[in-house]
Amino acid sequence: MSKKIGLLSDTHSYLDPKIKEYFSNVDEIWHAGDIGSMEVLDELIAFKPTRAVWGNIDNHEIRQETKEFLRFKIEGVNVLITHIGGKPYQYSLPAKEELSLNGAPDLFICGHSHITLVQMDKKLNMLWMNPGACGYKGFHAVKTILRFSITRDKIHDLELIELGKRA
């Protein structure tokens, strides 16, 4: 069995209509924080099974429905999602503490930077993903999302999707 995942972050209260087109055949959507509004979260949940974490701009309502750190296993892959993760080899203090306390996952996902990056952390032997930002707020020039598949313990068919210019 294989799972197809749609990964996004930093919607900042705006859900680009193109996201539903690109995520039409995914099994799950993962949101790496800075959702911005319950309407965006509710719309994603109504569309597809959704896993989400809260980000630094998210209010108490969103924080009641999500967590700062979300750990789970899908297929054979251990996943950790948080919003502010730092970058490979230079993790934010909360992420560093979480990794130290509960160990490194196979796949570490974060948002916050608005910069798309996928990189292997060879020291912790984990794949690090940040889908960039897909909302209109921030300094990013292009709105981006990621789509990939997980089969058993393999992450494959990774696609970077550009939704167009931010402004």
N, C-alpha and C positions, 0 to 999 in steps of 0.2 A: 504494500500500500504506500502511496505517496501523498504528501500534503503540499498544496500550493499556498504560499503566504504572500500577502500584500503588506508591505511595511511603509509606514509614514510617520511623520513627526511635525510638530510646530505648525499646526493648522491655524492657531490663533483666531479661532471663531469662524474660519472660512473653510468650507469644504468645496474644493474645485469640482465641478460636475464631471470632469474628465476622469477623476479618480474611480468613479463607479464603472466607467467603461473599461479602464485598465484592470480593475479588480473584479470584473464580472465573473471570471472563472476561478477565483481563488477560494480556498476552503476556509481561510481565516484572515482577518485583518489585525495587525498589531500596530498600536499607536504608542510612540515613544515620548509622549508628554507635550505640554503646552497645547492642550486641546482647545482651551479658550472659552467654550460654552457647552452646557449640557445638550443643547440642540445638535451640535456636531457629534457628540458622543452617541446620543440617541439615534441619530440618523445612520451612523455606522453600524450600531448594534441591530437596527431594524433591517439593514442591508445584508450583513454577513456576521457570523460569529466573530466577536471582537474582544481582544485582550488589550488593556490600556493601563498606562501609569500616569500619574499626575506630574505636571511640570511646575516650574517656579511661578508662572502666571496664573495657574489654575486655582479657582476659589474653593471654599469649603464644600460646596455641593459636589464638585467633581472629585475632590479628595475623599469624600465619603463613599464614592462609587469605585474608586481606583486605589492603588497603592503606590508608595515611592519605589519599591523594588518588587518585581514580579518574577518569581522563579517557577519553572514548570518543565516537564519533559514532554516532547512531542516526537513521535516515531522513536528513534534512539538518540535524540539530541537533547542535551540539557541546555536550557535557555535562561538567561537573566536579562530583564529589560528594566531600565531606569531612564530618567530624563537627563540629569547632569552626570555624565560619566567621565568627563575629561577626554583624553585620547590615549591610544595605545602607548603603554610604558609610562604614561603620566596621568594616572587616574585621579579624579576628584577625591577629596577626603572621604565623603560618605561611600563612594563606590569602592575605594581602596579598603575601607573597613569591612564592607559587605563581602568582598572577595577574600579578605583575610579570614573572616569569621566563618563563612560558608563554602569557601573554595571557588575556584574558577569554573565557569560553565564551559560547554563546548562553543556556545554562541552568546556573545555579549552585545546587547543592543542599547543604544542611547540616542538622544537627540540633542537639543539645546544649542549647538554651535552653528546651526544652519548651513553646515558644510558637509556635503556628501563624502563619505570615506568608508571603504571596506578594506580591512587590513588584518593580517594574521599577527597575533601577539605570540611570538615564538617562545617567549619566556614563560607565559602562562598556558601555552598550547590552546589558545582559543581564538575563534574568528570574531573580530570586532566589526560591527556595522553601525553606521549612522546614515539614515536615509536623506539627510539634509532637511530642508523645510519646504512645505507645500502650501503655506498661507501667504498672505500679502505683507505681513509685518516682518521687519527685519532687514538685514543688509544684503541677503542673497540676491543674485541677479536672476536666477532661473529657479522655478519651483520644481522640486524633484521628489520622486518616490522610488522604492525598490520593490521588485517582485522576484521570488525565488521558490525553489521546491526543496522539500526534505523527504528523502527516502531512506528508511532505516537510520543509519547514523551519518548519512551523506547530505551535505547542503550543496545544491547544484542549480544550474540554469538561472543564475543570478542576472537580473536585468536592471539597469538604471533607466528610469523613464523620466524624461523632461516634459513638464506640463506647459511650459511657456514662460515668458518673462514675468517677473514678480509684479511689476507695476504697469 
